[in-house]
Amino acid sequence: MILGTVLMFVCFSPALAQEDQQCTPTLDNLPECITHHSGDISNHGIYNSLLAKADAAIVAHDRGQINTAINILNAFINEVSAQSSKKITTEAANHMIMHAQAAIDDLQ
């Protein structure tokens, strides 16, 4: 992502039946994004796994372990992709993947 450019994406979860929200796709905001889409994830274990990966990526980043954070985010993307249209709605999966990829792009 180009420095100085802030991308805003609309987070929308029909299952949450709430107004559209704006979120900036950063690593620190990924847990909030997952929580926002909790109604779109039909398996609590998958929800917990995604939150754990997001938290682990943040911790790795905070320790200066950028490659580890990127690897964890790639594992997050793989898990979301595998569950898209199964245990995660396609729309929510696409948004969370976009969010994680934007975080990776910022770290590189």
KEVEX-650897 format. One record per atom (N, C-alpha, C, O): residue in three letters; y, x, z. Coordinates in pm, whole numbers, padded with zeros to 5 digits, always signed. Each point is the difference from the previous one (the first is absolute). Last residue first. Layout:
! residues N
AlaYXZ;...
***
This chain:
! residues 108
Gln-00571+00500+00434;Gln-00028+00110-00094;Gln+00126+00071-00043;Gln-00006+00094-00079;Leu-00008-00487+00367;Leu-00051+00118+00070;Leu-00020+00120-00092;Leu-00004+00114+00046;Asp+00145-00547-00208;Asp+00105+00057+00086;Asp-00045+00129+00068;Asp+00081+00089+00025;Asp-00394-00337-00281;Asp+00101+00059-00088;Asp+00113+00066+00081;Asp+00050+00105-00038;Ile-00375-00351+00272;Ile-00056+00125-00052;Ile+00104+00071-00086;Ile+00021+00120+00014;Ala+00092-00545+00134;Ala+00001+00094+00113;Ala-00054+00136-00044;Ala+00055+00104+00037;Ala-00079-00453-00344;Ala+00140+00041+00016;Ala+00013+00099+00115;Ala+00078+00096-00009;Gln-00496-00294-00055;Gln+00028+00096-00108;Gln+00144+00050+00008;Gln+00026+00117-00024;Ala-00159-00455+00325;Ala-00064+00127+00033;Ala+00027+00106-00107;Ala+00024+00116+00032;His+00134-00552-00117;His+00068+00055+00117;His-00057+00137+00036;His+00075+00095+00022;Met-00284-00346-00361;Met+00130+00048-00045;Met+00073+00069+00114;Met+00061+00105-00020;Ile-00459-00317+00131;Ile-00027+00119-00081;Ile+00131+00060-00050;Ile+00019+00121+00007;Met+00005-00528+00220;Met-00031+00108+00093;Met-00031+00130-00074;Met+00036+00108+00047;His+00045-00498-00307;His+00120+00042+00072;His-00030+00117+00094;His+00077+00097+00003;Asn-00436-00294-00238;Asn+00091+00069-00092;Asn+00124+00051+00071;Asn+00046+00112-00025;Ala-00345-00376+00271;Ala-00059+00131-00030;Ala+00093+00080-00092;Ala+00024+00118+00023;Ala+00090-00563+00071;Ala+00022+00085+00117;Ala-00054+00140-00026;Ala+00064+00099+00036;Glu-00144-00418-00371;Glu+00144+00024+00013;Glu+00030+00094+00116;Glu+00079+00093-00014;Thr-00526-00242-00053;Thr+00043+00094-00105;Thr+00148+00036+00016;Thr+00037+00116-00013;Thr-00318-00254+00448;Thr+00048-00066-00122;Thr+00052+00106-00098;Thr+00049+00105+00040;Ile-00439+00003+00302;Ile+00146+00009-00005;Ile+00045-00070-00128;Ile-00056+00025-00106;Lys-00402+00007+00198;Lys+00047-00026+00137;Lys+00152+00011+00012;Lys+00055-00030+00105;Lys-00217+00018-00555;Lys-00119-00029+00081;Lys+00046-00040+00139;Lys+00003-00119+00033;Ser+00297+00268-00375;Ser-00059-00127-00047;Ser-00133-00030+00069;Ser-00070-00093-00040;Ser+00206+00571+00136;Ser+00089-00088-00074;Ser-00078-00114-00064;Ser-00101+00023-00068;Gln-00070+00366+00320;Gln-00002-00134+00060;Gln+00091-00100-00072;Gln+00005-00117+00036;Ala-00048+00582-00167;Ala-00138-00049+00009;Ala-00006-00143+00052;Ala-00092-00075-00034;Ser+00510+00304+00020;Ser-00050-00029-00136;Ser-00139-00061+00004;Ser-00029-00094-00074;Val+00213+00248+00479;Val+00067-00122-00045;Val-00050-00040-00139;Val-00027-00117-00025;Glu-00131+00523+00194;Glu-00053-00113+00077;Glu+00062-00131-00045;Glu-00069-00100-00019;Asn+00232+00499-00174;Asn-00138-00026-00042;Asn-00059-00119+00073;Asn-00069-00083-00061;Ile+00496+00235+00192;Ile+00005-00063-00132;Ile-00140-00035-00049;Ile-00021-00108-00054;Phe+00048+00353+00452;Phe+00055-00134+00020;Phe+00001-00077-00132;Phe-00044-00115-00007;Ala-00062+00567-00008;Ala-00113-00076+00054;Ala+00040-00145+00026;Ala-00078-00092-00022;Asn+00416+00382-00109;Asn-00090-00024-00113;Asn-00124-00076+00045;Asn-00049-00086-00073;Leu+00348+00222+00404;Leu+00059-00108-00079;Leu-00084-00030-00124;Leu-00011-00116-00040;Ile-00115+00480+00306;Ile-00023-00125+00074;Ile+00057-00118-00078;Ile-00062-00106-00007;Asn+00143+00534-00165;Asn-00142-00033-00011;Asn-00032-00131+00071;Asn-00078-00081-00050;Ile+00513+00253+00093;Ile-00023-00049-00136;Ile-00147-00039-00019;Ile-00029-00103-00061;Ala+00148+00303+00468;Ala+00061-00132-00009;Ala-00024-00061-00138;Ala-00032-00119-00011;Thr-00103+00562+00074;Thr-00087-00092+00074;Thr+00055-00142-00007;Thr-00077-00094-00021;Asn+00339+00434-00162;Asn-00119-00024-00083;Asn-00098-00095+00068;Asn-00061-00084-00065;Ile+00448+00217+00310;Ile+00033-00087-00113;Ile-00122-00030-00086;Ile-00021-00115-00039;Gln+00138+00278+00533;Gln-00123+00007-00080;Gln+00013-00095-00120;Gln-00062-00106-00004;Gly+00370+00169+00389;Gly+00023+00090-00112;Gly-00120+00018-00091;Gly+00000+00088-00086;Arg+00066-00387+00474;Arg-00049+00134+00037;Arg+00021+00102-00111;Arg-00036+00116+00014;Asp+00146-00573-00079;Asp+00084+00044+00111;Asp-00041+00139+00049;Asp+00082+00072+00056;His-00347-00283-00389;His+00133+00035-00053;His+00088+00058+00110;His+00066+00102-00020;Ala-00481-00274+00149;Ala-00018+00123-00077;Ala+00135+00048-00055;Ala+00032+00118+00007;Val-00034-00532+00210;Val-00021+00108+00096;Val-00015+00133-00073;Val+00059+00101+00040;Ile-00033-00486-00306;Ile+00128+00026+00066;Ile-00011+00116+00097;Ile+00086+00088+00003;Ala-00478-00241-00206;Ala+00084+00068-00099;Ala+00137+00034+00060;Ala+00054+00107-00025;Ala-00351-00363+00284;Ala-00048+00139-00011;Ala+00084+00079-00100;Ala+00027+00118+00021;Asp+00057-00582+00024;Asp+00042+00072+00121;Asp-00042+00147-00006;Asp+00077+00088+00039;Ala-00224-00368-00385;Ala+00146+00014-00006;Ala+00051+00080+00119;Ala+00083+00089-00015;Lys-00539-00199+00013;Lys+00030+00100-00104;Lys+00151+00023-00009;Lys+00046+00114-00008;Ala-00194-00453+00296;Ala-00039+00131+00053;Ala+00032+00111-00102;Ala+00047+00107+00038;Leu+00017-00556-00169;Leu+00101+00041+00098;Leu-00030+00139+00055;Leu+00091+00080+00019;Leu-00411-00269-00303;Leu+00121+00034-00075;Leu+00112+00044+00094;Leu+00071+00096-00030;Ser-00471-00249+00224;Ser-00023+00125-00070;Ser+00124+00044-00077;Ser+00036+00118+00002;Asn-00037-00542+00209;Asn+00008+00109+00098;Asn-00017+00136-00065;Asn+00068+00096+00036;Tyr-00126-00473-00313;Tyr+00138+00006+00048;Tyr+00018+00116+00098;Tyr+00092+00080-00015;Ile-00524-00179-00117;Ile+00073+00065-00109;Ile+00147+00015+00039;Ile+00061+00105-00022;Gly-00330-00345+00317;Gly-00040+00141+00000;Gly+00072+00079-00109;Gly+00040+00114+00022;His+00010-00588+00008;His+00077+00070+00102;His-00035+00149+00005;His+00087+00082+00029;Asn-00101-00424-00454;Asn-00093+00068+00090;Asn+00080+00084+00099;Asn+00074+00090-00041;Ser+00127-00339-00324;Ser-00089-00096+00065;Ser-00099+00062+00098;Ser-00077-00072+00064;Ile+00595+00142-00273;Ile-00120+00083+00023;Ile-00096-00084+00082;Ile+00028-00033+00115;Asp+00409-00115-00217;Asp-00062+00018-00131;Asp-00126+00086+00008;Asp-00065+00024-00102;Gly+00359-00109+00474;Gly-00056-00130-00040;Gly-00070+00004-00134;Gly-00073-00093-00035;Ser+00307+00476+00202;Ser-00121-00026+00080;Ser-00066-00133-00037;Ser-00122-00012+00006;His+00533+00266-00173;His-00104-00057-00085;His-00128-00035+00078;His-00104-00024-00061;His+00477+00224+00280;His+00060-00110-00076;His-00105-00072-00084;His+00006-00122-00018;Thr-00129+00514+00242;Thr+00011-00112+00092;Thr+00060-00122-00071;Thr-00043-00113+00024;Ile+00027+00511-00265;Ile-00136-00048+00023;Ile+00003-00124+00090;Ile-00067-00099-00027;Cys+00473+00320-00041;Cys-00043-00064-00124;Cys-00140-00061+00017;Cys-00025-00113-00042;Glu+00196+00377+00389;Glu+00070-00128-00004;Glu-00042-00080-00125;Glu-00016-00121+00006;Pro-00144+00564+00039;Pro-00064-00091+00096;Pro+00064-00139+00002;Pro-00070-00101+00013;Leu+00275+00433-00297;Leu-00131-00048-00046;Leu-00071-00089+00103;Leu-00054-00103-00039;Asn+00489+00357+00067;Asn-00001-00147-00011;Asn-00136-00056-00042;Asn-00017-00122-00004;Asp+00108+00599+00043;Asp+00023-00061+00131;Asp-00004-00152-00002;Asp-00028-00062+00102;Leu-00009+00309-00511;Leu-00117+00020+00085;Leu+00019-00070+00134;Leu-00092-00067+00048;Thr+00363-00148-00440;Thr-00009+00135+00057;Thr-00126+00009+00084;Thr-00061-00101+00035;Pro+00332-00264-00355;Pro-00136+00056+00004;Pro-00001+00146+00044;Pro-00002+00092-00082;Thr+00326-00521+00209;Thr+00010+00126-00071;Thr-00137+00066+00010;Thr-00051+00020+00110;Cys+00189-00561-00094;Cys-00053+00115+00070;Cys+00017+00123-00088;Cys-00011-00008-00122;Gln+00156-00559+00196;Gln+00021+00125-00070;Gln-00065+00111+00082;Gln+00009+00001+00123;Gln-00138-00547-00160;Gln+00058+00106+00081;Gln+00018+00122-00088;Gln-00074+00019-00097;Asp+00002-00598+00055;Asp-00015+00134-00054;Asp+00069+00099+00094;Asp+00101-00031+00062;Glu-00260-00413+00174;Glu+00094+00040-00103;Glu-00032+00141-00050;Glu-00063+00079+00071;Gln-00347-00355+00114;Gln+00131+00034+00052;Gln+00089+00043-00114;Gln-00046+00016-00113;Ala-00458-00118+00161;Ala+00091-00115-00013;Ala+00134+00028+00064;Ala+00049-00079+00081;Leu-00479+00341-00134;Leu+00083+00001+00119;Leu+00103-00113-00002;Leu+00062-00029+00103;Ala-00362+00112-00468;Ala-00078-00043+00116;Ala+00084-00004+00127;Ala-00033-00073+00093;Pro+00205+00237-00512;Pro-00008-00146+00005;Pro-00072-00048+00124;Pro+00032-00106+00054;Ser+00247+00558-00125;Ser-00134-00039+00036;Ser-00006-00152+00008;Ser+00048-00058+00097;Phe+00285+00497-00274;Phe-00023-00143+00006;Phe-00146-00028+00028;Phe-00088+00051-00069;Cys+00504+00343+00030;Cys-00130-00021+00064;Cys-00019-00151+00008;Cys+00076-00068+00069;Val+00240+00392-00396;Val-00015-00126+00073;Val-00142-00007+00054;Val-00097+00013-00075;Phe+00394+00440-00019;Phe-00103-00086-00057;Phe-00011-00124+00086;Phe+00016+00006+00122;Met+00332+00442-00232;Met-00029-00114+00085;Met-00101-00088-00072;Met+00019-00034-00117;Leu+00171+00575+00105;Leu-00067-00110-00067;Leu-00028-00109+00102;Leu-00053+00025+00108;Val+00413+00399-00160;Val-00078-00080+00095;Val-00057-00117-00077;Val+00073-00081-00056;Thr+00139+00599-00045;Thr-00032-00132-00053;Thr-00085-00073+00101;Thr-00103+00052+00044;Gly+00239+00393+00026;Gly+00121-00080-00005;Gly-00023-00139-00056;Gly+00087-00087+00008;Leu-00424+00461-00156;Leu+00074-00004+00125;Leu+00128-00080-00018;Leu+00062+00004-00106;Ile-00507-00097-00177;Ile+00123+00076-00009;Ile+00075-00015+00131;Ile+00017-00110+00052;Met-00556+00081-00103;Met+00117-00084+00000;Met+00123+00089+00000;Met+00001+00104+00067;
***
